[in-house]
């Protein structure tokens, strides 16, 4: 809820996009590797990318 209010098409002018506000284009390569495209506004893709990112660096991308 904190990141996007569960809205799949959420966008922040900083580049944070989707349900879990993945930073684009910073994580473009991770999105393509995980989902096969840059469809970061697809909720399932966004959550999978967030999980991969969390596995790599923990919660720091979403720290308050």
Backbone as CSV, one residue per row, in Angstrom:
resi,resn,N_x,N_y,N_z,CA_x,CA_y,CA_z,C_x,C_y,C_z
1,UNK,0.825,-1.199,0.000,0.000,0.000,0.000,0.869,1.263,0.000
2,UNK,1.992,1.210,0.708,2.833,2.398,0.850,3.375,2.893,-0.481
3,UNK,3.748,1.976,-1.362,4.406,2.357,-2.604,3.442,2.915,-3.651
4,UNK,2.329,2.228,-3.896,1.472,2.615,-5.021,-0.018,2.498,-4.741
5,UNK,-0.369,2.151,-3.525,-1.764,1.854,-3.194,-2.283,0.715,-4.058
6,UNK,-1.376,-0.229,-4.397,-1.680,-1.427,-5.191,-2.194,-1.095,-6.591
7,UNK,-1.721,-0.003,-7.148,-2.113,0.418,-8.487,-1.016,0.015,-9.469
8,UNK,-1.357,-0.838,-10.434,-0.338,-1.359,-11.345,0.214,-0.309,-12.298
9,UNK,-0.548,0.745,-12.562,-0.055,1.775,-13.491,0.488,3.013,-12.765
10,UNK,0.814,2.848,-11.476,1.371,3.965,-10.711,2.713,4.385,-11.301
11,UNK,2.947,5.687,-11.315,4.197,6.230,-11.849,4.592,7.450,-11.037
12,UNK,5.864,7.517,-10.718,6.412,8.650,-9.989,7.384,9.360,-10.918
13,UNK,7.455,10.652,-10.867,8.342,11.402,-11.764,9.818,11.032,-11.583
14,UNK,10.158,10.353,-10.502,11.536,9.876,-10.293,11.855,8.685,-11.182
15,UNK,10.812,8.082,-11.777,10.981,6.901,-12.615,10.468,5.637,-11.963
16,UNK,10.081,5.718,-10.693,9.544,4.555,-10.005,8.188,4.206,-10.604
17,UNK,8.026,2.920,-10.948,6.839,2.528,-11.708,6.228,1.228,-11.215
18,UNK,4.916,1.133,-11.313,4.193,-0.092,-11.022,3.850,-0.276,-9.563
19,UNK,3.317,-1.460,-9.278,2.822,-1.799,-7.945,3.877,-1.560,-6.864
20,UNK,5.096,-2.040,-7.095,6.141,-1.921,-6.084,7.186,-0.879,-6.440
21,UNK,6.811,0.033,-7.338,7.617,1.203,-7.664,9.066,0.855,-7.998
22,UNK,9.245,0.050,-9.040,10.563,-0.324,-9.535,11.137,0.872,-10.300
23,UNK,12.379,1.203,-10.008,13.026,2.344,-10.666,13.412,1.995,-12.107
24,UNK,12.844,2.739,-13.020,13.148,2.576,-14.438,13.804,3.859,-14.918
25,UNK,14.735,3.842,-15.790,15.280,2.657,-16.464,16.398,1.959,-15.688
26,UNK,16.652,2.343,-14.458,17.730,1.747,-13.671,17.678,0.214,-13.672
27,UNK,16.485,-0.351,-13.553,16.338,-1.802,-13.449,15.793,-2.423,-14.734
28,UNK,15.944,-1.728,-15.839,15.448,-2.227,-17.122,15.988,-3.620,-17.442
29,UNK,17.290,-3.849,-17.245,17.877,-5.157,-17.547,17.267,-6.259,-16.692
30,UNK,17.011,-5.972,-15.431,16.401,-6.954,-14.536,14.969,-7.254,-14.972
31,UNK,14.257,-6.236,-15.409,12.883,-6.428,-15.891,12.879,-7.330,-17.122
32,UNK,13.749,-7.062,-18.073,13.821,-7.874,-19.294,14.225,-9.309,-18.957
33,UNK,15.211,-9.472,-18.084,15.662,-10.812,-17.702,14.572,-11.602,-16.974
34,UNK,13.770,-10.911,-16.207,12.739,-11.571,-15.405,11.454,-11.807,-16.182
35,UNK,11.065,-10.821,-17.006,9.751,-10.869,-17.661,9.823,-11.021,-19.180
36,UNK,10.992,-10.848,-19.751,11.118,-10.968,-21.193,10.800,-9.701,-21.952
37,UNK,10.429,-8.667,-21.239,10.137,-7.371,-21.862,10.233,-6.303,-20.780
38,UNK,9.911,-5.084,-21.132,9.946,-4.005,-20.138,8.545,-3.647,-19.661
39,UNK,7.681,-4.636,-19.525,6.294,-4.397,-19.114,6.182,-4.242,-17.596
40,UNK,6.825,-3.215,-17.057,6.868,-3.006,-15.618,5.495,-2.662,-15.043
41,UNK,4.566,-2.238,-15.888,3.218,-1.921,-15.405,2.320,-3.155,-15.332
42,UNK,2.823,-4.304,-15.771,2.128,-5.571,-15.573,2.384,-5.972,-14.122
43,UNK,1.333,-6.097,-13.330,1.480,-6.321,-11.886,2.287,-7.576,-11.568
44,UNK,2.050,-8.669,-12.268,2.779,-9.912,-11.996,4.269,-9.731,-12.290
45,UNK,4.590,-9.077,-13.380,5.984,-8.802,-13.730,6.618,-7.918,-12.663
46,UNK,5.936,-6.878,-12.258,6.456,-5.934,-11.278,6.782,-6.643,-9.967
47,UNK,5.902,-7.513,-9.528,6.123,-8.235,-8.270,7.298,-9.206,-8.412
48,UNK,7.412,-9.895,-9.550,8.544,-10.805,-9.761,9.863,-10.041,-9.753
49,UNK,9.891,-8.882,-10.396,11.107,-8.062,-10.418,11.442,-7.593,-9.005
50,UNK,10.452,-7.161,-8.264,10.687,-6.716,-6.888,11.260,-7.849,-6.044
51,UNK,10.753,-9.060,-6.238,11.263,-10.207,-5.494,12.729,-10.470,-5.839
52,UNK,13.057,-10.432,-7.125,14.448,-10.632,-7.558,15.348,-9.550,-6.958
53,UNK,14.875,-8.326,-6.984,15.639,-7.218,-6.419,15.822,-7.402,-4.911
54,UNK,14.772,-7.825,-4.238,14.843,-8.081,-2.802,15.846,-9.191,-2.494
55,UNK,15.854,-10.244,-3.320,16.822,-11.331,-3.134,18.261,-10.822,-3.230
56,UNK,18.502,-9.874,-4.128,19.852,-9.353,-4.344,20.299,-8.374,-3.268
57,UNK,19.421,-7.442,-2.881,19.861,-6.346,-2.002,19.000,-6.141,-0.759
58,UNK,18.023,-6.976,-0.560,17.167,-6.823,0.614,16.177,-5.675,0.449
59,UNK,15.679,-5.116,1.540,14.629,-4.110,1.468,15.119,-2.691,1.176
60,UNK,16.405,-2.498,0.996,16.935,-1.143,0.850,16.289,-0.306,-0.270
61,UNK,15.866,-0.874,-1.411,15.242,-0.031,-2.425,13.928,0.600,-1.966
62,UNK,13.325,0.036,-0.935,12.039,0.545,-0.465,12.126,1.139,0.940
63,UNK,13.328,1.419,1.394,13.471,1.928,2.768,12.848,3.318,2.892
64,UNK,12.408,3.609,4.079,11.728,4.885,4.326,12.702,5.993,4.542
